[in-house]
Structure formats: C-alpha cells, structure tokens
Amino acid sequence: MHIITYAVFSYLITAAISFAVIGVIVGISKLLSSPNAS
C-alpha cells in the first residue's frame, strides 16, 4: 500500500510541477504579447 501511495503522490507532484511550468510559460507569453497587441 505504501508503494502505491508513494507512486500516486509522485505522479501528482510531477503533474503539478508540469502544470505550473506550462502556466508560467503561458503567462509570460501572454504578458509579452499583450503590449504588442494593444
């Protein structure tokens, strides 16, 4: 059971980190393209 919970937690942490990186990249790209568009 501990191995399964560890695998689930590691998967959730990896997914959270990947989503955070994607969110930061999208946010930076939007901030960079916003002034140019307006």
mmJSON file of the N, C-alpha and C atoms, coordinates in Angstrom:
{"data_MODEL":{"atom_site":{
"group_PDB":["ATOM","ATOM","ATOM","ATOM","ATOM","ATOM","ATOM","ATOM","ATOM","ATOM","ATOM","ATOM","ATOM","ATOM","ATOM","ATOM","ATOM","ATOM","ATOM","ATOM","ATOM","ATOM","ATOM","ATOM","ATOM","ATOM","ATOM","ATOM","ATOM","ATOM","ATOM","ATOM","ATOM","ATOM","ATOM","ATOM","ATOM","ATOM","ATOM","ATOM","ATOM","ATOM","ATOM","ATOM","ATOM","ATOM","ATOM","ATOM","ATOM","ATOM","ATOM","ATOM","ATOM","ATOM","ATOM","ATOM","ATOM","ATOM","ATOM","ATOM","ATOM","ATOM","ATOM","ATOM","ATOM","ATOM","ATOM","ATOM","ATOM","ATOM","ATOM","ATOM","ATOM","ATOM","ATOM","ATOM","ATOM","ATOM","ATOM","ATOM","ATOM","ATOM","ATOM","ATOM","ATOM","ATOM","ATOM","ATOM","ATOM","ATOM","ATOM","ATOM","ATOM","ATOM","ATOM","ATOM","ATOM","ATOM","ATOM","ATOM","ATOM","ATOM","ATOM","ATOM","ATOM","ATOM","ATOM","ATOM","ATOM","ATOM","ATOM","ATOM","ATOM","ATOM"],
"id":[1,2,3,4,5,6,7,8,9,10,11,12,13,14,15,16,17,18,19,20,21,22,23,24,25,26,27,28,29,30,31,32,33,34,35,36,37,38,39,40,41,42,43,44,45,46,47,48,49,50,51,52,53,54,55,56,57,58,59,60,61,62,63,64,65,66,67,68,69,70,71,72,73,74,75,76,77,78,79,80,81,82,83,84,85,86,87,88,89,90,91,92,93,94,95,96,97,98,99,100,101,102,103,104,105,106,107,108,109,110,111,112,113,114],
"type_symbol":["N","C","C","N","C","C","N","C","C","N","C","C","N","C","C","N","C","C","N","C","C","N","C","C","N","C","C","N","C","C","N","C","C","N","C","C","N","C","C","N","C","C","N","C","C","N","C","C","N","C","C","N","C","C","N","C","C","N","C","C","N","C","C","N","C","C","N","C","C","N","C","C","N","C","C","N","C","C","N","C","C","N","C","C","N","C","C","N","C","C","N","C","C","N","C","C","N","C","C","N","C","C","N","C","C","N","C","C","N","C","C","N","C","C"],
"label_atom_id":["N","CA","C","N","CA","C","N","CA","C","N","CA","C","N","CA","C","N","CA","C","N","CA","C","N","CA","C","N","CA","C","N","CA","C","N","CA","C","N","CA","C","N","CA","C","N","CA","C","N","CA","C","N","CA","C","N","CA","C","N","CA","C","N","CA","C","N","CA","C","N","CA","C","N","CA","C","N","CA","C","N","CA","C","N","CA","C","N","CA","C","N","CA","C","N","CA","C","N","CA","C","N","CA","C","N","CA","C","N","CA","C","N","CA","C","N","CA","C","N","CA","C","N","CA","C","N","CA","C","N","CA","C"],
"label_alt_id":[null,null,null,null,null,null,null,null,null,null,null,null,null,null,null,null,null,null,null,null,null,null,null,null,null,null,null,null,null,null,null,null,null,null,null,null,null,null,null,null,null,null,null,null,null,null,null,null,null,null,null,null,null,null,null,null,null,null,null,null,null,null,null,null,null,null,null,null,null,null,null,null,null,null,null,null,null,null,null,null,null,null,null,null,null,null,null,null,null,null,null,null,null,null,null,null,null,null,null,null,null,null,null,null,null,null,null,null,null,null,null,null,null,null],
"label_comp_id":["MET","MET","MET","HIS","HIS","HIS","ILE","ILE","ILE","ILE","ILE","ILE","THR","THR","THR","TYR","TYR","TYR","ALA","ALA","ALA","VAL","VAL","VAL","PHE","PHE","PHE","SER","SER","SER","TYR","TYR","TYR","LEU","LEU","LEU","ILE","ILE","ILE","THR","THR","THR","ALA","ALA","ALA","ALA","ALA","ALA","ILE","ILE","ILE","SER","SER","SER","PHE","PHE","PHE","ALA","ALA","ALA","VAL","VAL","VAL","ILE","ILE","ILE","GLY","GLY","GLY","VAL","VAL","VAL","ILE","ILE","ILE","VAL","VAL","VAL","GLY","GLY","GLY","ILE","ILE","ILE","SER","SER","SER","LYS","LYS","LYS","LEU","LEU","LEU","LEU","LEU","LEU","SER","SER","SER","SER","SER","SER","PRO","PRO","PRO","ASN","ASN","ASN","ALA","ALA","ALA","SER","SER","SER"],
"label_asym_id":["A","A","A","A","A","A","A","A","A","A","A","A","A","A","A","A","A","A","A","A","A","A","A","A","A","A","A","A","A","A","A","A","A","A","A","A","A","A","A","A","A","A","A","A","A","A","A","A","A","A","A","A","A","A","A","A","A","A","A","A","A","A","A","A","A","A","A","A","A","A","A","A","A","A","A","A","A","A","A","A","A","A","A","A","A","A","A","A","A","A","A","A","A","A","A","A","A","A","A","A","A","A","A","A","A","A","A","A","A","A","A","A","A","A"],
"label_entity_id":["1","1","1","1","1","1","1","1","1","1","1","1","1","1","1","1","1","1","1","1","1","1","1","1","1","1","1","1","1","1","1","1","1","1","1","1","1","1","1","1","1","1","1","1","1","1","1","1","1","1","1","1","1","1","1","1","1","1","1","1","1","1","1","1","1","1","1","1","1","1","1","1","1","1","1","1","1","1","1","1","1","1","1","1","1","1","1","1","1","1","1","1","1","1","1","1","1","1","1","1","1","1","1","1","1","1","1","1","1","1","1","1","1","1"],
"label_seq_id":[1,1,1,2,2,2,3,3,3,4,4,4,5,5,5,6,6,6,7,7,7,8,8,8,9,9,9,10,10,10,11,11,11,12,12,12,13,13,13,14,14,14,15,15,15,16,16,16,17,17,17,18,18,18,19,19,19,20,20,20,21,21,21,22,22,22,23,23,23,24,24,24,25,25,25,26,26,26,27,27,27,28,28,28,29,29,29,30,30,30,31,31,31,32,32,32,33,33,33,34,34,34,35,35,35,36,36,36,37,37,37,38,38,38],
"pdbx_PDB_ins_code":[null,null,null,null,null,null,null,null,null,null,null,null,null,null,null,null,null,null,null,null,null,null,null,null,null,null,null,null,null,null,null,null,null,null,null,null,null,null,null,null,null,null,null,null,null,null,null,null,null,null,null,null,null,null,null,null,null,null,null,null,null,null,null,null,null,null,null,null,null,null,null,null,null,null,null,null,null,null,null,null,null,null,null,null,null,null,null,null,null,null,null,null,null,null,null,null,null,null,null,null,null,null,null,null,null,null,null,null,null,null,null,null,null,null],
"Cartn_x":[0.83,0.0,0.87,1.959,2.813,3.438,3.77,4.382,3.368,2.109,1.075,0.84,0.757,0.521,1.707,2.93,4.112,4.085,3.656,3.584,2.531,1.406,0.344,0.81,1.468,1.942,3.014,3.919,4.969,4.348,3.301,2.635,1.934,1.27,0.568,1.556,2.689,3.698,4.271,4.548,5.092,4.079,2.799,1.759,1.624,1.693,1.563,2.719,3.932,5.098,4.979,4.553,4.442,3.37,2.232,1.179,1.67,2.462,2.979,3.925,4.787,5.732,4.972,3.947,3.164,2.438,1.885,1.174,2.101,3.311,4.273,4.65,4.883,5.261,4.119,2.881,1.727,1.555,1.729,1.588,2.626,3.864,4.925,4.654,4.225,3.96,2.803,1.783,0.65,1.098,1.95,2.427,3.286,4.043,4.914,4.109,3.028,2.258,1.177,0.807,-0.259,0.108,1.246,1.594,1.738,2.26,2.444,1.095,0.136,-1.175,-1.938,-1.851,-2.582,-1.739],
"Cartn_y":[-1.203,0.0,1.261,1.242,2.433,2.712,1.657,1.854,2.493,2.07,2.623,4.093,4.414,5.8,6.674,6.124,6.886,7.148,6.151,6.316,7.369,7.345,8.32,9.724,9.861,11.187,11.71,10.826,11.253,11.666,10.934,11.29,12.641,12.863,14.137,15.295,15.071,16.131,16.451,15.411,15.632,16.378,15.995,16.666,18.124,18.372,19.737,20.601,20.042,20.806,21.109,20.113,20.318,21.371,21.303,22.3,23.686,23.765,25.06,25.64,24.787,25.261,25.736,24.962,25.353,26.668,26.802,28.03,29.237,29.067,30.182,30.567,29.56,29.843,30.559,30.087,30.722,32.145,32.312,33.644,34.608,34.167,35.038,35.376,34.378,34.629,35.61,35.487,36.418,37.825,37.92,39.244,39.885,39.05,39.589,39.988,39.256,39.534,40.58,40.807,41.759,43.197,43.738,45.116,45.274,44.264,44.374,44.388,43.602,43.533,44.837,45.398,46.621,47.834],
"Cartn_z":[0.0,0.0,0.0,0.772,0.831,-0.53,-1.257,-2.577,-3.528,-3.425,-4.305,-3.969,-2.682,-2.288,-2.697,-2.584,-2.982,-4.478,-5.252,-6.709,-7.063,-6.371,-6.644,-6.284,-5.141,-4.728,-5.684,-6.109,-7.042,-8.37,-8.815,-10.07,-9.933,-8.798,-8.592,-8.528,-7.859,-7.749,-9.124,-9.915,-11.263,-12.121,-12.022,-12.813,-12.373,-11.056,-10.543,-11.037,-11.017,-11.475,-12.966,-13.744,-15.19,-15.488,-14.772,-14.984,-14.582,-13.517,-13.066,-14.115,-14.675,-15.699,-16.929,-17.342,-18.52,-18.233,-17.032,-16.674,-16.69,-16.179,-16.164,-17.59,-18.442,-19.836,-20.554,-20.347,-20.996,-20.464,-19.156,-18.577,-19.118,-19.228,-19.752,-21.208,-21.979,-23.402,-23.554,-22.689,-22.764,-22.363,-21.344,-20.919,-22.004,-22.717,-23.76,-24.998,-25.281,-26.489,-26.232,-24.968,-24.652,-25.057,-24.638,-25.001,-26.506,-27.178,-28.618,-29.341,-28.824,-29.473,-29.268,-28.043,-27.756,-28.174],
"occupancy":[1.0,1.0,1.0,1.0,1.0,1.0,1.0,1.0,1.0,1.0,1.0,1.0,1.0,1.0,1.0,1.0,1.0,1.0,1.0,1.0,1.0,1.0,1.0,1.0,1.0,1.0,1.0,1.0,1.0,1.0,1.0,1.0,1.0,1.0,1.0,1.0,1.0,1.0,1.0,1.0,1.0,1.0,1.0,1.0,1.0,1.0,1.0,1.0,1.0,1.0,1.0,1.0,1.0,1.0,1.0,1.0,1.0,1.0,1.0,1.0,1.0,1.0,1.0,1.0,1.0,1.0,1.0,1.0,1.0,1.0,1.0,1.0,1.0,1.0,1.0,1.0,1.0,1.0,1.0,1.0,1.0,1.0,1.0,1.0,1.0,1.0,1.0,1.0,1.0,1.0,1.0,1.0,1.0,1.0,1.0,1.0,1.0,1.0,1.0,1.0,1.0,1.0,1.0,1.0,1.0,1.0,1.0,1.0,1.0,1.0,1.0,1.0,1.0,1.0],
"B_iso_or_equiv":[0.0,0.0,0.0,0.0,0.0,0.0,0.0,0.0,0.0,0.0,0.0,0.0,0.0,0.0,0.0,0.0,0.0,0.0,0.0,0.0,0.0,0.0,0.0,0.0,0.0,0.0,0.0,0.0,0.0,0.0,0.0,0.0,0.0,0.0,0.0,0.0,0.0,0.0,0.0,0.0,0.0,0.0,0.0,0.0,0.0,0.0,0.0,0.0,0.0,0.0,0.0,0.0,0.0,0.0,0.0,0.0,0.0,0.0,0.0,0.0,0.0,0.0,0.0,0.0,0.0,0.0,0.0,0.0,0.0,0.0,0.0,0.0,0.0,0.0,0.0,0.0,0.0,0.0,0.0,0.0,0.0,0.0,0.0,0.0,0.0,0.0,0.0,0.0,0.0,0.0,0.0,0.0,0.0,0.0,0.0,0.0,0.0,0.0,0.0,0.0,0.0,0.0,0.0,0.0,0.0,0.0,0.0,0.0,0.0,0.0,0.0,0.0,0.0,0.0],
"pdbx_formal_charge":[null,null,null,null,null,null,null,null,null,null,null,null,null,null,null,null,null,null,null,null,null,null,null,null,null,null,null,null,null,null,null,null,null,null,null,null,null,null,null,null,null,null,null,null,null,null,null,null,null,null,null,null,null,null,null,null,null,null,null,null,null,null,null,null,null,null,null,null,null,null,null,null,null,null,null,null,null,null,null,null,null,null,null,null,null,null,null,null,null,null,null,null,null,null,null,null,null,null,null,null,null,null,null,null,null,null,null,null,null,null,null,null,null,null],
"auth_seq_id":[1,1,1,2,2,2,3,3,3,4,4,4,5,5,5,6,6,6,7,7,7,8,8,8,9,9,9,10,10,10,11,11,11,12,12,12,13,13,13,14,14,14,15,15,15,16,16,16,17,17,17,18,18,18,19,19,19,20,20,20,21,21,21,22,22,22,23,23,23,24,24,24,25,25,25,26,26,26,27,27,27,28,28,28,29,29,29,30,30,30,31,31,31,32,32,32,33,33,33,34,34,34,35,35,35,36,36,36,37,37,37,38,38,38],
"auth_comp_id":["MET","MET","MET","HIS","HIS","HIS","ILE","ILE","ILE","ILE","ILE","ILE","THR","THR","THR","TYR","TYR","TYR","ALA","ALA","ALA","VAL","VAL","VAL","PHE","PHE","PHE","SER","SER","SER","TYR","TYR","TYR","LEU","LEU","LEU","ILE","ILE","ILE","THR","THR","THR","ALA","ALA","ALA","ALA","ALA","ALA","ILE","ILE","ILE","SER","SER","SER","PHE","PHE","PHE","ALA","ALA","ALA","VAL","VAL","VAL","ILE","ILE","ILE","GLY","GLY","GLY","VAL","VAL","VAL","ILE","ILE","ILE","VAL","VAL","VAL","GLY","GLY","GLY","ILE","ILE","ILE","SER","SER","SER","LYS","LYS","LYS","LEU","LEU","LEU","LEU","LEU","LEU","SER","SER","SER","SER","SER","SER","PRO","PRO","PRO","ASN","ASN","ASN","ALA","ALA","ALA","SER","SER","SER"],
"auth_asym_id":["A","A","A","A","A","A","A","A","A","A","A","A","A","A","A","A","A","A","A","A","A","A","A","A","A","A","A","A","A","A","A","A","A","A","A","A","A","A","A","A","A","A","A","A","A","A","A","A","A","A","A","A","A","A","A","A","A","A","A","A","A","A","A","A","A","A","A","A","A","A","A","A","A","A","A","A","A","A","A","A","A","A","A","A","A","A","A","A","A","A","A","A","A","A","A","A","A","A","A","A","A","A","A","A","A","A","A","A","A","A","A","A","A","A"],
"auth_atom_id":["N","CA","C","N","CA","C","N","CA","C","N","CA","C","N","CA","C","N","CA","C","N","CA","C","N","CA","C","N","CA","C","N","CA","C","N","CA","C","N","CA","C","N","CA","C","N","CA","C","N","CA","C","N","CA","C","N","CA","C","N","CA","C","N","CA","C","N","CA","C","N","CA","C","N","CA","C","N","CA","C","N","CA","C","N","CA","C","N","CA","C","N","CA","C","N","CA","C","N","CA","C","N","CA","C","N","CA","C","N","CA","C","N","CA","C","N","CA","C","N","CA","C","N","CA","C","N","CA","C","N","CA","C"],
"pdbx_PDB_model_num":[1,1,1,1,1,1,1,1,1,1,1,1,1,1,1,1,1,1,1,1,1,1,1,1,1,1,1,1,1,1,1,1,1,1,1,1,1,1,1,1,1,1,1,1,1,1,1,1,1,1,1,1,1,1,1,1,1,1,1,1,1,1,1,1,1,1,1,1,1,1,1,1,1,1,1,1,1,1,1,1,1,1,1,1,1,1,1,1,1,1,1,1,1,1,1,1,1,1,1,1,1,1,1,1,1,1,1,1,1,1,1,1,1,1]
}}}
